[in-house]
Amino acid sequence: LAPPWAVRKGEAAPVPFLQAVMSFRKVVRQSKFRHVFGQPVKNDQCYDDIRVSRVTWDSTFCAVNPKFVAVIVEASGGGAFMVLPLQKTGRIDKSYPTVCGHTGPVLDIDWCPHNDQIIASGSEDCTVMVWQIPESGLTVPLTEPVVVLEGHSKRVGIITWHPTARNILLSAGCDNVIIVWNVGTAEELYYLDNLHPDIIYNVSWNRDGSLFCSACKDKSVRIIDPRRGQVIAEREKAHEGARPMRAIFLADGKIFTTGFSRMSERQLALWDPENLEEPMALQELDSSNGTLLPFYDPDTNVIYVCGKGDSSIRYFEITAEPPYIHFLNTFTSKEPQRGMGWMPKQGLDVNKCEIARFYKLHERKCEPIVMTVPRKSDLFQDDLYPDTAGPEAAMEAEEWMAGKTAPPILISLREAYVPTKQRDFKINRRSLLPEGRPTIPSNTGLSATPSSAMTPAAATSALSATAASGEGRQLTEEVLREVASLRALVAAQGERIARLELQLSRIENGDV
């Protein structure tokens, strides 16, 4: 017997069957990032023999910009981190110079978004130091910072630059204090010491730098206005587990958090700052014990989640419609990660449709991992690379202190696009002409010789000879009409070819 949903040949499908098919089709959500895949680079493009720091602190231990990759390393008699030009791959000599001005282990580092040669570091020696790296990289150990910022009474574990204002730096220490500095004048602007009762896990600025959010050991997520020194909104027990959590601002002002449940299961959550009573979305991942570090791309609204000690990177797309957090895929490898670096958009290879690049820290190696959207087209992909935040600061430190707020200055990545190959210009004449050749009346005096065999001069003389009579004039008009119709046909075929090529590119890109 045929199953009840089977449709016999020649019969119309029942309505419930069609509805079931349509609902099944809707299960697969259309997304240009659905087929994003990660791929580690070859061994000769890794950075080998780097002694990554063993400090027990939930930092990324790595910071990357379009010129350099910086890694916190083991150092005797103090703290140090290594700064390598991106092209210096392969085995790194043990005597390679480091940045070694701290007297205690370095806990966090962050590149300035407005100057690729400026990097800040926080350390167990309770200081924040700002360094200027030579344009060609280090040739001797760097021991003298440009600025030393002293204000914390305990170790400094969090460093983050302001996204749009020049020379504004935020630091957070284990003294539960957040300090906002003006690096240009080496002065302390805001000292926020009464907003957190316990250790601060992380701090994240919003898109224009008017607010920041923080995750604290008391399980609360706070939204803070640093210039007013006030907590704008607070959510207690955002995640009920006792292990560390993270909170970051998204481009639209929402907050994404990672943490643990009461049963120690790792969770992701999305919050609306206007209503922190309940999360917009809450997902449980697994029961591993590594802290989940989120990396957010505001241009594509894709979040990459890396667990410390894990050997995988999960990535999700954030949308405006439920369920808001959409799982895309997982990149897995064999070795666990000790830390992770994240390349800004300006440093990506737009020719290869690269939308993210991670720098995974092993025990003695830094391995780049490239995230790519598979595309066959050689054209610049506007939908993958909208205008992104550029290196130019939107305002000065004094303007921000005076209350000004400005979004980041956007730049186009199209200038960074270099065509990989020049296509040969070919014309397939047969596809432009109708199947049958146009016939020429035999009494015209024009031979039926193919056009390639008749020279333009011969054709002109033949036409002028026939045009001498009235019949020739009529024939000339017929030939001209035929030429006009052929031109119209060629134009129509050209438009059809353009439409077909557009449809083909959409099918290849997965948009249809």
Secondary structure, 3 states (H helix, E strand, C coil): CCCCCCCCCCCCCCHHHHHHHHHHHHHCCCCCCCCCEEEECCHHHCEECCCECCCCCCCCCEEECCCEEEEEECCCCCEEEEEEECCCCEECCCCCCCEEEECCCEEEEEECCCCCCEEEEEECCCEEEEEECCCCCCCCCECCCCEEEECCCCCEEEEEECCCECCEEEEEECCCCEEEEECCCCEEEEEECCCCCCCEEEEEECCCCCCEEEEECCCCEEEEECCCCEEEEEECCCCCCCCCCEEEECCCCCEEEEEECCCCCEEEEEEECCECCCCCEEEECCCCCCCEEEEEECCCCEEEEEECCCCEEEEEEECCCCCCEEEEEEEECCCCCCEEEECCHHHCCHHHCEEEEEEEECCCEEEEEEEECCCCCCCCCCCCCCCEECCCCCECHHHHHCCCCCCCCEECCHHHCCCCCCCCCCCCHHHHCCCCCCCCCHHHCCCCCCCCCCCHHHHHHHHHHHCCCHHHHHHHHHHHHHHHHHHHHHHHHHHHHHHHHHHHHHHHHCCC
